[in-house]
């Protein structure tokens, strides 16, 4: 929590301005980007003003010990896995018994903030598909970032759980007021491997897939290989295909592709019928944000980390602890 300092301290114009920024950020919960837009300055200026307000004592920050636990988790995960940053979401009381719905909603809000923290002017952003990514897209505040482009990582698919896959990219593009949004004009899953190869060779689709090889930031999640995984719910993989993948050592699914615990890709059906980003496409991005909720995705998250698919990690509190203890 933050609060403004005494009137005697905020006497000059500069200190009054610093106090105003501090109130907007700590008191009203506005993002740095929102404050920057309101004041018609850069986000970096707001960052510096907030730092200066703390140094001058205009803001007195007192941290709840429970929040420190989250900070310790993030620091521990950064050190353990060698990632650039970790965002740990938690309920207000860090309640381990909190429902998945509660944890999921909070995770989506934290992940939306993480995107705004990581994205930079002119970035090309790849957006995946699934329940988690759709929730993050819905939680995104409108926060324009100049010159960004958004690319769809998985061809068009629908499921009972999630709207069409292009919705995730379009929603995030709209919230960032992106300069362009490139959707994949093809089904995510083709009926045969030969036809999929033909689709990938079509000039329009080929150009869209080529963009995925030069991304600055990817936003994705990872599922497990349980029978009720979203890959099965969306009709992308059959029960038999999932069983075969599990038998071959698959523990996670990212962008519709199987990976083993050590990070190896397991190229099993429907691998050769997909129109989607490859794991090499994901790895080539400078910044790779993975958003995951739930203890049942612990092995899958470790696999993604081992595969080099993560530079920035956003997880709920329970999963963070599991990963640290793994």
Buried (B, 14 or more C-beta within 10 A) or exposed (E): EBEBBEEEBBEEEEBEBBBBBBBBBBEEEBBBBBBBBEBEBEBEBBEEBBEBBBEBEBBEEEEEEEEEBBEEBBEBBBEEBEBBBBBBBBBEEBEEEBEBEBBBBBBBBBBBBBBBBBBBEEBBBBBBBBBBBBBBBBBBEEBEBEEBBBBBBBBBBBBEEBBBBBBBBBBBBBBBEBEEBBBBBBBBBBEEBEEBEEBBEEEEBEEBBEBBEEBBBBBBBBBBBEEEBBBBBBEBBEEEBBEBBBEEBBBBBBBBBBBBBEBBBBEBBBBEBBBBBBBEBBEBBBBBBBBBBBBBBBBBBBBBBBBEBBBBBBBBBBBBBBBBEE
